[in-house]
Amino acid sequence: MTQTFVHVGVGLRRPDDVVVLGDAMMRRQRPLTTVAELTDLAGRTRKVKGITRLRDQVPRMRPGTGSGPETVTRLGPVA
């Protein structure tokens, strides 16, 4: 399931969208992964366009969120 994070995440343009995706995968109800798993996967993934940008966003992710709007609010105004 965590591989889906890479497949979808590298195609997202805005860094905040990558964070929303990661948070969604770690929702309060039925989390699909952990920050540690995403960190490991992003670190092991090579030769994928956009992986560095994705890797940079993992530290901004938080497990246990309730919704995408909650994450957007936490991240603050769009730059």
PDB file with one MODEL, atoms N, CA, C and O in Angstrom:
MODEL        1
ATOM      1  N   MET A   1       0.819  -1.190   0.000  1.00  0.00           N
ATOM      2  CA  MET A   1       0.000   0.000   0.000  1.00  0.00           C
ATOM      3  C   MET A   1       0.871   1.266   0.000  1.00  0.00           C
ATOM      4  O   MET A   1       0.506   2.263  -0.622  1.00  0.00           O
ATOM      5  N   THR A   2       1.989   1.234   0.675  1.00  0.00           N
ATOM      6  CA  THR A   2       2.814   2.435   0.725  1.00  0.00           C
ATOM      7  C   THR A   2       3.387   2.797  -0.640  1.00  0.00           C
ATOM      8  O   THR A   2       3.700   3.962  -0.887  1.00  0.00           O
ATOM      9  N   GLN A   3       3.527   1.821  -1.525  1.00  0.00           N
ATOM     10  CA  GLN A   3       4.031   2.116  -2.869  1.00  0.00           C
ATOM     11  C   GLN A   3       3.086   3.064  -3.595  1.00  0.00           C
ATOM     12  O   GLN A   3       3.516   3.846  -4.444  1.00  0.00           O
ATOM     13  N   THR A   4       1.805   2.997  -3.263  1.00  0.00           N
ATOM     14  CA  THR A   4       0.823   3.906  -3.844  1.00  0.00           C
ATOM     15  C   THR A   4       1.187   5.350  -3.538  1.00  0.00           C
ATOM     16  O   THR A   4       0.972   6.235  -4.365  1.00  0.00           O
ATOM     17  N   PHE A   5       1.735   5.591  -2.355  1.00  0.00           N
ATOM     18  CA  PHE A   5       2.161   6.935  -1.963  1.00  0.00           C
ATOM     19  C   PHE A   5       3.155   7.500  -2.971  1.00  0.00           C
ATOM     20  O   PHE A   5       3.049   8.662  -3.361  1.00  0.00           O
ATOM     21  N   VAL A   6       4.112   6.694  -3.391  1.00  0.00           N
ATOM     22  CA  VAL A   6       5.111   7.150  -4.367  1.00  0.00           C
ATOM     23  C   VAL A   6       4.463   7.349  -5.730  1.00  0.00           C
ATOM     24  O   VAL A   6       4.673   8.378  -6.373  1.00  0.00           O
ATOM     25  N   HIS A   7       3.677   6.372  -6.177  1.00  0.00           N
ATOM     26  CA  HIS A   7       3.067   6.456  -7.501  1.00  0.00           C
ATOM     27  C   HIS A   7       2.193   7.698  -7.654  1.00  0.00           C
ATOM     28  O   HIS A   7       2.237   8.366  -8.687  1.00  0.00           O
ATOM     29  N   VAL A   8       1.413   8.005  -6.643  1.00  0.00           N
ATOM     30  CA  VAL A   8       0.526   9.168  -6.712  1.00  0.00           C
ATOM     31  C   VAL A   8       1.279  10.441  -6.335  1.00  0.00           C
ATOM     32  O   VAL A   8       1.145  11.466  -7.003  1.00  0.00           O
ATOM     33  N   GLY A   9       2.064  10.377  -5.273  1.00  0.00           N
ATOM     34  CA  GLY A   9       2.729  11.558  -4.723  1.00  0.00           C
ATOM     35  C   GLY A   9       3.672  12.262  -5.671  1.00  0.00           C
ATOM     36  O   GLY A   9       3.716  13.492  -5.685  1.00  0.00           O
ATOM     37  N   VAL A  10       4.430  11.521  -6.468  1.00  0.00           N
ATOM     38  CA  VAL A  10       5.385  12.178  -7.368  1.00  0.00           C
ATOM     39  C   VAL A  10       4.681  12.959  -8.476  1.00  0.00           C
ATOM     40  O   VAL A  10       5.294  13.817  -9.111  1.00  0.00           O
ATOM     41  N   GLY A  11       3.423  12.673  -8.708  1.00  0.00           N
ATOM     42  CA  GLY A  11       2.684  13.391  -9.744  1.00  0.00           C
ATOM     43  C   GLY A  11       2.007  14.658  -9.247  1.00  0.00           C
ATOM     44  O   GLY A  11       1.488  15.438 -10.045  1.00  0.00           O
ATOM     45  N   LEU A  12       2.009  14.867  -7.946  1.00  0.00           N
ATOM     46  CA  LEU A  12       1.368  16.056  -7.385  1.00  0.00           C
ATOM     47  C   LEU A  12       2.295  17.254  -7.506  1.00  0.00           C
ATOM     48  O   LEU A  12       3.491  17.151  -7.236  1.00  0.00           O
ATOM     49  N   ARG A  13       1.751  18.372  -7.905  1.00  0.00           N
ATOM     50  CA  ARG A  13       2.555  19.576  -8.146  1.00  0.00           C
ATOM     51  C   ARG A  13       2.892  20.339  -6.869  1.00  0.00           C
ATOM     52  O   ARG A  13       4.038  20.736  -6.654  1.00  0.00           O
ATOM     53  N   ARG A  14       1.884  20.538  -6.029  1.00  0.00           N
ATOM     54  CA  ARG A  14       2.064  21.361  -4.830  1.00  0.00           C
ATOM     55  C   ARG A  14       2.555  20.513  -3.661  1.00  0.00           C
ATOM     56  O   ARG A  14       2.010  19.437  -3.413  1.00  0.00           O
ATOM     57  N   PRO A  15       3.565  20.971  -2.946  1.00  0.00           N
ATOM     58  CA  PRO A  15       4.058  20.235  -1.779  1.00  0.00           C
ATOM     59  C   PRO A  15       2.959  19.948  -0.751  1.00  0.00           C
ATOM     60  O   PRO A  15       2.929  18.868  -0.161  1.00  0.00           O
ATOM     61  N   ASP A  16       2.059  20.910  -0.537  1.00  0.00           N
ATOM     62  CA  ASP A  16       0.985  20.688   0.432  1.00  0.00           C
ATOM     63  C   ASP A  16       0.088  19.526   0.020  1.00  0.00           C
ATOM     64  O   ASP A  16      -0.447  18.830   0.883  1.00  0.00           O
ATOM     65  N   ASP A  17      -0.088  19.304  -1.281  1.00  0.00           N
ATOM     66  CA  ASP A  17      -0.907  18.181  -1.748  1.00  0.00           C
ATOM     67  C   ASP A  17      -0.260  16.849  -1.390  1.00  0.00           C
ATOM     68  O   ASP A  17      -0.956  15.878  -1.094  1.00  0.00           O
ATOM     69  N   VAL A  18       1.063  16.802  -1.415  1.00  0.00           N
ATOM     70  CA  VAL A  18       1.785  15.594  -1.020  1.00  0.00           C
ATOM     71  C   VAL A  18       1.553  15.327   0.468  1.00  0.00           C
ATOM     72  O   VAL A  18       1.360  14.181   0.874  1.00  0.00           O
ATOM     73  N   VAL A  19       1.570  16.376   1.269  1.00  0.00           N
ATOM     74  CA  VAL A  19       1.338  16.230   2.709  1.00  0.00           C
ATOM     75  C   VAL A  19      -0.096  15.761   2.971  1.00  0.00           C
ATOM     76  O   VAL A  19      -0.317  14.895   3.818  1.00  0.00           O
ATOM     77  N   VAL A  20      -1.058  16.319   2.260  1.00  0.00           N
ATOM     78  CA  VAL A  20      -2.454  15.896   2.409  1.00  0.00           C
ATOM     79  C   VAL A  20      -2.580  14.408   2.074  1.00  0.00           C
ATOM     80  O   VAL A  20      -3.274  13.674   2.779  1.00  0.00           O
ATOM     81  N   LEU A  21      -1.924  13.961   1.018  1.00  0.00           N
ATOM     82  CA  LEU A  21      -1.953  12.544   0.647  1.00  0.00           C
ATOM     83  C   LEU A  21      -1.366  11.679   1.761  1.00  0.00           C
ATOM     84  O   LEU A  21      -1.973  10.687   2.165  1.00  0.00           O
ATOM     85  N   GLY A  22      -0.196  12.053   2.252  1.00  0.00           N
ATOM     86  CA  GLY A  22       0.435  11.278   3.322  1.00  0.00           C
ATOM     87  C   GLY A  22      -0.416  11.236   4.572  1.00  0.00           C
ATOM     88  O   GLY A  22      -0.585  10.176   5.174  1.00  0.00           O
ATOM     89  N   ASP A  23      -0.955  12.380   4.971  1.00  0.00           N
ATOM     90  CA  ASP A  23      -1.829  12.412   6.147  1.00  0.00           C
ATOM     91  C   ASP A  23      -3.055  11.522   5.930  1.00  0.00           C
ATOM     92  O   ASP A  23      -3.488  10.824   6.847  1.00  0.00           O
ATOM     93  N   ALA A  24      -3.612  11.547   4.721  1.00  0.00           N
ATOM     94  CA  ALA A  24      -4.789  10.732   4.421  1.00  0.00           C
ATOM     95  C   ALA A  24      -4.489   9.244   4.579  1.00  0.00           C
ATOM     96  O   ALA A  24      -5.362   8.466   4.964  1.00  0.00           O
ATOM     97  N   MET A  25      -3.273   8.860   4.284  1.00  0.00           N
ATOM     98  CA  MET A  25      -2.904   7.447   4.411  1.00  0.00           C
ATOM     99  C   MET A  25      -2.673   7.048   5.869  1.00  0.00           C
ATOM    100  O   MET A  25      -2.535   5.867   6.185  1.00  0.00           O
ATOM    101  N   MET A  26      -2.633   8.052   6.756  1.00  0.00           N
ATOM    102  CA  MET A  26      -2.410   7.774   8.177  1.00  0.00           C
ATOM    103  C   MET A  26      -3.573   8.296   9.029  1.00  0.00           C
ATOM    104  O   MET A  26      -3.370   8.701  10.173  1.00  0.00           O
ATOM    105  N   ARG A  27      -4.774   8.287   8.481  1.00  0.00           N
ATOM    106  CA  ARG A  27      -5.959   8.790   9.173  1.00  0.00           C
ATOM    107  C   ARG A  27      -6.155   8.133  10.539  1.00  0.00           C
ATOM    108  O   ARG A  27      -5.653   7.042  10.808  1.00  0.00           O
ATOM    109  N   ARG A  28      -6.880   8.817  11.362  1.00  0.00           N
ATOM    110  CA  ARG A  28      -7.212   8.326  12.689  1.00  0.00           C
ATOM    111  C   ARG A  28      -7.920   6.975  12.607  1.00  0.00           C
ATOM    112  O   ARG A  28      -7.607   6.052  13.360  1.00  0.00           O
ATOM    113  N   GLN A  29      -8.866   6.870  11.697  1.00  0.00           N
ATOM    114  CA  GLN A  29      -9.613   5.622  11.502  1.00  0.00           C
ATOM    115  C   GLN A  29      -8.934   4.781  10.429  1.00  0.00           C
ATOM    116  O   GLN A  29      -8.820   5.219   9.284  1.00  0.00           O
ATOM    117  N   ARG A  30      -8.492   3.609  10.774  1.00  0.00           N
ATOM    118  CA  ARG A  30      -7.870   2.650   9.845  1.00  0.00           C
ATOM    119  C   ARG A  30      -6.661   3.207   9.086  1.00  0.00           C
ATOM    120  O   ARG A  30      -6.703   3.289   7.858  1.00  0.00           O
ATOM    121  N   PRO A  31      -5.617   3.581   9.764  1.00  0.00           N
ATOM    122  CA  PRO A  31      -4.413   4.056   9.054  1.00  0.00           C
ATOM    123  C   PRO A  31      -3.834   2.950   8.177  1.00  0.00           C
ATOM    124  O   PRO A  31      -3.843   1.777   8.550  1.00  0.00           O
ATOM    125  N   LEU A  32      -3.336   3.337   7.018  1.00  0.00           N
ATOM    126  CA  LEU A  32      -2.780   2.381   6.058  1.00  0.00           C
ATOM    127  C   LEU A  32      -1.265   2.261   6.162  1.00  0.00           C
ATOM    128  O   LEU A  32      -0.676   1.309   5.649  1.00  0.00           O
ATOM    129  N   THR A  33      -0.638   3.225   6.823  1.00  0.00           N
ATOM    130  CA  THR A  33       0.815   3.238   6.913  1.00  0.00           C
ATOM    131  C   THR A  33       1.240   4.098   8.097  1.00  0.00           C
ATOM    132  O   THR A  33       0.401   4.586   8.855  1.00  0.00           O
ATOM    133  N   THR A  34       2.535   4.276   8.249  1.00  0.00           N
ATOM    134  CA  THR A  34       3.088   5.109   9.320  1.00  0.00           C
ATOM    135  C   THR A  34       4.110   6.084   8.717  1.00  0.00           C
ATOM    136  O   THR A  34       4.541   5.918   7.576  1.00  0.00           O
ATOM    137  N   VAL A  35       4.482   7.087   9.489  1.00  0.00           N
ATOM    138  CA  VAL A  35       5.516   8.024   9.042  1.00  0.00           C
ATOM    139  C   VAL A  35       6.818   7.255   8.797  1.00  0.00           C
ATOM    140  O   VAL A  35       7.526   7.518   7.825  1.00  0.00           O
ATOM    141  N   ALA A  36       7.124   6.314   9.674  1.00  0.00           N
ATOM    142  CA  ALA A  36       8.356   5.532   9.529  1.00  0.00           C
ATOM    143  C   ALA A  36       8.363   4.745   8.222  1.00  0.00           C
ATOM    144  O   ALA A  36       9.389   4.688   7.544  1.00  0.00           O
ATOM    145  N   GLU A  37       7.240   4.141   7.860  1.00  0.00           N
ATOM    146  CA  GLU A  37       7.161   3.388   6.603  1.00  0.00           C
ATOM    147  C   GLU A  37       7.309   4.306   5.395  1.00  0.00           C
ATOM    148  O   GLU A  37       7.997   3.963   4.434  1.00  0.00           O
ATOM    149  N   LEU A  38       6.664   5.471   5.440  1.00  0.00           N
ATOM    150  CA  LEU A  38       6.771   6.414   4.323  1.00  0.00           C
ATOM    151  C   LEU A  38       8.189   6.964   4.202  1.00  0.00           C
ATOM    152  O   LEU A  38       8.699   7.140   3.095  1.00  0.00           O
ATOM    153  N   THR A  39       8.818   7.234   5.334  1.00  0.00           N
ATOM    154  CA  THR A  39      10.203   7.710   5.334  1.00  0.00           C
ATOM    155  C   THR A  39      11.117   6.656   4.725  1.00  0.00           C
ATOM    156  O   THR A  39      11.968   6.972   3.894  1.00  0.00           O
ATOM    157  N   ASP A  40      10.944   5.418   5.135  1.00  0.00           N
ATOM    158  CA  ASP A  40      11.763   4.320   4.617  1.00  0.00           C
ATOM    159  C   ASP A  40      11.552   4.139   3.117  1.00  0.00           C
ATOM    160  O   ASP A  40      12.515   4.031   2.358  1.00  0.00           O
ATOM    161  N   LEU A  41      10.300   4.106   2.697  1.00  0.00           N
ATOM    162  CA  LEU A  41      10.002   3.922   1.273  1.00  0.00           C
ATOM    163  C   LEU A  41      10.584   5.056   0.436  1.00  0.00           C
ATOM    164  O   LEU A  41      11.220   4.807  -0.588  1.00  0.00           O
ATOM    165  N   ALA A  42      10.372   6.298   0.862  1.00  0.00           N
ATOM    166  CA  ALA A  42      10.893   7.444   0.113  1.00  0.00           C
ATOM    167  C   ALA A  42      12.416   7.416   0.062  1.00  0.00           C
ATOM    168  O   ALA A  42      13.013   7.795  -0.946  1.00  0.00           O
ATOM    169  N   GLY A  43      13.034   6.974   1.132  1.00  0.00           N
ATOM    170  CA  GLY A  43      14.497   6.888   1.172  1.00  0.00           C
ATOM    171  C   GLY A  43      15.058   5.798   0.279  1.00  0.00           C
ATOM    172  O   GLY A  43      16.153   5.943  -0.265  1.00  0.00           O
ATOM    173  N   ARG A  44      14.316   4.702   0.123  1.00  0.00           N
ATOM    174  CA  ARG A  44      14.773   3.582  -0.703  1.00  0.00           C
ATOM    175  C   ARG A  44      14.481   3.770  -2.181  1.00  0.00           C
ATOM    176  O   ARG A  44      15.126   3.146  -3.023  1.00  0.00           O
ATOM    177  N   THR A  45      13.529   4.609  -2.502  1.00  0.00           N
ATOM    178  CA  THR A  45      13.102   4.768  -3.891  1.00  0.00           C
ATOM    179  C   THR A  45      14.130   5.577  -4.668  1.00  0.00           C
ATOM    180  O   THR A  45      14.532   6.662  -4.249  1.00  0.00           O
ATOM    181  N   ARG A  46      14.539   5.047  -5.779  1.00  0.00           N
ATOM    182  CA  ARG A  46      15.535   5.681  -6.649  1.00  0.00           C
ATOM    183  C   ARG A  46      14.984   5.765  -8.076  1.00  0.00           C
ATOM    184  O   ARG A  46      14.065   5.038  -8.454  1.00  0.00           O
ATOM    185  N   LYS A  47      15.564   6.658  -8.837  1.00  0.00           N
ATOM    186  CA  LYS A  47      15.274   6.776 -10.266  1.00  0.00           C
ATOM    187  C   LYS A  47      13.787   6.991 -10.564  1.00  0.00           C
ATOM    188  O   LYS A  47      13.253   6.460 -11.537  1.00  0.00           O
ATOM    189  N   VAL A  48      13.140   7.771  -9.719  1.00  0.00           N
ATOM    190  CA  VAL A  48      11.753   8.143  -9.946  1.00  0.00           C
ATOM    191  C   VAL A  48      11.695   9.663  -9.961  1.00  0.00           C
ATOM    192  O   VAL A  48      12.043  10.320  -8.979  1.00  0.00           O
ATOM    193  N   LYS A  49      11.254  10.211 -11.079  1.00  0.00           N
ATOM    194  CA  LYS A  49      11.180  11.668 -11.194  1.00  0.00           C
ATOM    195  C   LYS A  49      10.232  12.220 -10.134  1.00  0.00           C
ATOM    196  O   LYS A  49       9.087  11.780 -10.027  1.00  0.00           O
ATOM    197  N   GLY A  50      10.712  13.183  -9.355  1.00  0.00           N
ATOM    198  CA  GLY A  50       9.905  13.812  -8.324  1.00  0.00           C
ATOM    199  C   GLY A  50      10.075  13.213  -6.937  1.00  0.00           C
ATOM    200  O   GLY A  50       9.463  13.700  -5.986  1.00  0.00           O
ATOM    201  N   ILE A  51      10.891  12.165  -6.791  1.00  0.00           N
ATOM    202  CA  ILE A  51      11.023  11.511  -5.489  1.00  0.00           C
ATOM    203  C   ILE A  51      11.682  12.427  -4.461  1.00  0.00           C
ATOM    204  O   ILE A  51      11.341  12.357  -3.281  1.00  0.00           O
ATOM    205  N   THR A  52      12.602  13.270  -4.870  1.00  0.00           N
ATOM    206  CA  THR A  52      13.250  14.181  -3.919  1.00  0.00           C
ATOM    207  C   THR A  52      12.236  15.162  -3.353  1.00  0.00           C
ATOM    208  O   THR A  52      12.236  15.433  -2.152  1.00  0.00           O
ATOM    209  N   ARG A  53      11.386  15.687  -4.196  1.00  0.00           N
ATOM    210  CA  ARG A  53      10.339  16.614  -3.760  1.00  0.00           C
ATOM    211  C   ARG A  53       9.389  15.910  -2.781  1.00  0.00           C
ATOM    212  O   ARG A  53       8.983  16.489  -1.774  1.00  0.00           O
ATOM    213  N   LEU A  54       9.045  14.671  -3.085  1.00  0.00           N
ATOM    214  CA  LEU A  54       8.177  13.888  -2.211  1.00  0.00           C
ATOM    215  C   LEU A  54       8.876  13.611  -0.876  1.00  0.00           C
ATOM    216  O   LEU A  54       8.276  13.770   0.188  1.00  0.00           O
ATOM    217  N   ARG A  55      10.120  13.206  -0.936  1.00  0.00           N
ATOM    218  CA  ARG A  55      10.925  12.904   0.261  1.00  0.00           C
ATOM    219  C   ARG A  55      10.973  14.111   1.205  1.00  0.00           C
ATOM    220  O   ARG A  55      10.902  13.954   2.424  1.00  0.00           O
ATOM    221  N   ASP A  56      11.093  15.299   0.643  1.00  0.00           N
ATOM    222  CA  ASP A  56      11.186  16.519   1.442  1.00  0.00           C
ATOM    223  C   ASP A  56       9.910  16.803   2.240  1.00  0.00           C
ATOM    224  O   ASP A  56       9.960  17.515   3.243  1.00  0.00           O
ATOM    225  N   GLN A  57       8.782  16.263   1.813  1.00  0.00           N
ATOM    226  CA  GLN A  57       7.504  16.564   2.465  1.00  0.00           C
ATOM    227  C   GLN A  57       7.142  15.592   3.590  1.00  0.00           C
ATOM    228  O   GLN A  57       6.283  15.908   4.414  1.00  0.00           O
ATOM    229  N   VAL A  58       7.767  14.437   3.643  1.00  0.00           N
ATOM    230  CA  VAL A  58       7.413  13.433   4.660  1.00  0.00           C
ATOM    231  C   VAL A  58       7.511  13.987   6.083  1.00  0.00           C
ATOM    232  O   VAL A  58       6.629  13.692   6.889  1.00  0.00           O
ATOM    233  N   PRO A  59       8.538  14.775   6.439  1.00  0.00           N
ATOM    234  CA  PRO A  59       8.594  15.295   7.806  1.00  0.00           C
ATOM    235  C   PRO A  59       7.429  16.212   8.186  1.00  0.00           C
ATOM    236  O   PRO A  59       7.174  16.428   9.371  1.00  0.00           O
ATOM    237  N   ARG A  60       6.734  16.741   7.208  1.00  0.00           N
ATOM    238  CA  ARG A  60       5.591  17.632   7.470  1.00  0.00           C
ATOM    239  C   ARG A  60       4.307  16.854   7.742  1.00  0.00           C
ATOM    240  O   ARG A  60       3.307  17.451   8.141  1.00  0.00           O
ATOM    241  N   MET A  61       4.310  15.549   7.537  1.00  0.00           N
ATOM    242  CA  MET A  61       3.113  14.725   7.688  1.00  0.00           C
ATOM    243  C   MET A  61       2.869  14.361   9.146  1.00  0.00           C
ATOM    244  O   MET A  61       3.805  14.224   9.934  1.00  0.00           O
ATOM    245  N   ARG A  62       1.586  14.207   9.491  1.00  0.00           N
ATOM    246  CA  ARG A  62       1.204  13.867  10.856  1.00  0.00           C
ATOM    247  C   ARG A  62       0.188  12.727  10.841  1.00  0.00           C
ATOM    248  O   ARG A  62      -0.816  12.803  10.133  1.00  0.00           O
ATOM    249  N   PRO A  63       0.437  11.688  11.603  1.00  0.00           N
ATOM    250  CA  PRO A  63      -0.549  10.612  11.713  1.00  0.00           C
ATOM    251  C   PRO A  63      -1.741  11.051  12.567  1.00  0.00           C
ATOM    252  O   PRO A  63      -1.639  11.984  13.364  1.00  0.00           O
ATOM    253  N   GLY A  64      -2.853  10.375  12.389  1.00  0.00           N
ATOM    254  CA  GLY A  64      -4.014  10.613  13.239  1.00  0.00           C
ATOM    255  C   GLY A  64      -4.893  11.768  12.855  1.00  0.00           C
ATOM    256  O   GLY A  64      -5.710  12.211  13.662  1.00  0.00           O
ATOM    257  N   THR A  65      -4.755  12.274  11.644  1.00  0.00           N
ATOM    258  CA  THR A  65      -5.625  13.370  11.216  1.00  0.00           C
ATOM    259  C   THR A  65      -7.012  12.831  10.923  1.00  0.00           C
ATOM    260  O   THR A  65      -7.205  11.631  10.726  1.00  0.00           O
ATOM    261  N   GLY A  66      -7.970  13.742  10.899  1.00  0.00           N
ATOM    262  CA  GLY A  66      -9.347  13.333  10.660  1.00  0.00           C
ATOM    263  C   GLY A  66      -9.840  13.583   9.248  1.00  0.00           C
ATOM    264  O   GLY A  66     -10.793  12.946   8.798  1.00  0.00           O
ATOM    265  N   SER A  67      -9.187  14.523   8.533  1.00  0.00           N
ATOM    266  CA  SER A  67      -9.666  14.863   7.189  1.00  0.00           C
ATOM    267  C   SER A  67      -8.620  15.682   6.438  1.00  0.00           C
ATOM    268  O   SER A  67      -7.670  16.205   7.020  1.00  0.00           O
ATOM    269  N   GLY A  68      -8.829  15.773   5.124  1.00  0.00           N
ATOM    270  CA  GLY A  68      -7.971  16.616   4.292  1.00  0.00           C
ATOM    271  C   GLY A  68      -8.040  18.079   4.697  1.00  0.00           C
ATOM    272  O   GLY A  68      -7.002  18.734   4.797  1.00  0.00           O
ATOM    273  N   PRO A  69      -9.255  18.617   4.936  1.00  0.00           N
ATOM    274  CA  PRO A  69      -9.341  20.008   5.368  1.00  0.00           C
ATOM    275  C   PRO A  69      -8.598  20.268   6.689  1.00  0.00           C
ATOM    276  O   PRO A  69      -8.061  21.356   6.892  1.00  0.00           O
ATOM    277  N   GLU A  70      -8.569  19.287   7.568  1.00  0.00           N
ATOM    278  CA  GLU A  70      -7.807  19.443   8.812  1.00  0.00           C
ATOM    279  C   GLU A  70      -6.323  19.642   8.498  1.00  0.00           C
ATOM    280  O   GLU A  70      -5.668  20.499   9.091  1.00  0.00           O
ATOM    281  N   THR A  71      -5.800  18.846   7.564  1.00  0.00           N
ATOM    282  CA  THR A  71      -4.397  18.984   7.171  1.00  0.00           C
ATOM    283  C   THR A  71      -4.148  20.340   6.523  1.00  0.00           C
ATOM    284  O   THR A  71      -3.160  21.004   6.837  1.00  0.00           O
ATOM    285  N   VAL A  72      -5.024  20.752   5.631  1.00  0.00           N
ATOM    286  CA  VAL A  72      -4.863  22.037   4.947  1.00  0.00           C
ATOM    287  C   VAL A  72      -4.845  23.174   5.969  1.00  0.00           C
ATOM    288  O   VAL A  72      -4.044  24.102   5.850  1.00  0.00           O
ATOM    289  N   THR A  73      -5.718  23.107   6.965  1.00  0.00           N
ATOM    290  CA  THR A  73      -5.753  24.125   8.013  1.00  0.00           C
ATOM    291  C   THR A  73      -4.453  24.127   8.802  1.00  0.00           C
ATOM    292  O   THR A  73      -3.920  25.193   9.111  1.00  0.00           O
ATOM    293  N   ARG A  74      -3.938  22.954   9.131  1.00  0.00           N
ATOM    294  CA  ARG A  74      -2.688  22.850   9.877  1.00  0.00           C
ATOM    295  C   ARG A  74      -1.529  23.448   9.092  1.00  0.00           C
ATOM    296  O   ARG A  74      -0.652  24.092   9.668  1.00  0.00           O
ATOM    297  N   LEU A  75      -1.521  23.240   7.788  1.00  0.00           N
ATOM    298  CA  LEU A  75      -0.410  23.714   6.951  1.00  0.00           C
ATOM    299  C   LEU A  75      -0.442  25.230   6.756  1.00  0.00           C
ATOM    300  O   LEU A  75       0.587  25.834   6.452  1.00  0.00           O
ATOM    301  N   GLY A  76      -1.602  25.845   6.924  1.00  0.00           N
ATOM    302  CA  GLY A  76      -1.695  27.298   6.817  1.00  0.00           C
ATOM    303  C   GLY A  76      -2.006  27.764   5.412  1.00  0.00           C
ATOM    304  O   GLY A  76      -2.340  26.962   4.539  1.00  0.00           O
ATOM    305  N   PRO A  77      -1.894  29.073   5.197  1.00  0.00           N
ATOM    306  CA  PRO A  77      -2.249  29.667   3.902  1.00  0.00           C
ATOM    307  C   PRO A  77      -1.404  29.119   2.755  1.00  0.00           C
ATOM    308  O   PRO A  77      -0.226  28.804   2.922  1.00  0.00           O
ATOM    309  N   VAL A  78      -2.027  29.016   1.607  1.00  0.00           N
ATOM    310  CA  VAL A  78      -1.331  28.566   0.400  1.00  0.00           C
ATOM    311  C   VAL A  78      -0.437  29.698  -0.080  1.00  0.00           C
ATOM    312  O   VAL A  78      -0.870  30.845  -0.191  1.00  0.00           O
ATOM    313  N   ALA A  79       0.802  29.364  -0.359  1.00  0.00           N
ATOM    314  CA  ALA A  79       1.763  30.389  -0.818  1.00  0.00           C
ATOM    315  C   ALA A  79       1.644  30.611  -2.297  1.00  0.00           C
ATOM    316  O   ALA A  79       2.369  31.433  -2.858  1.00  0.00           O
TER     317      ALA A  79
ENDMDL
END
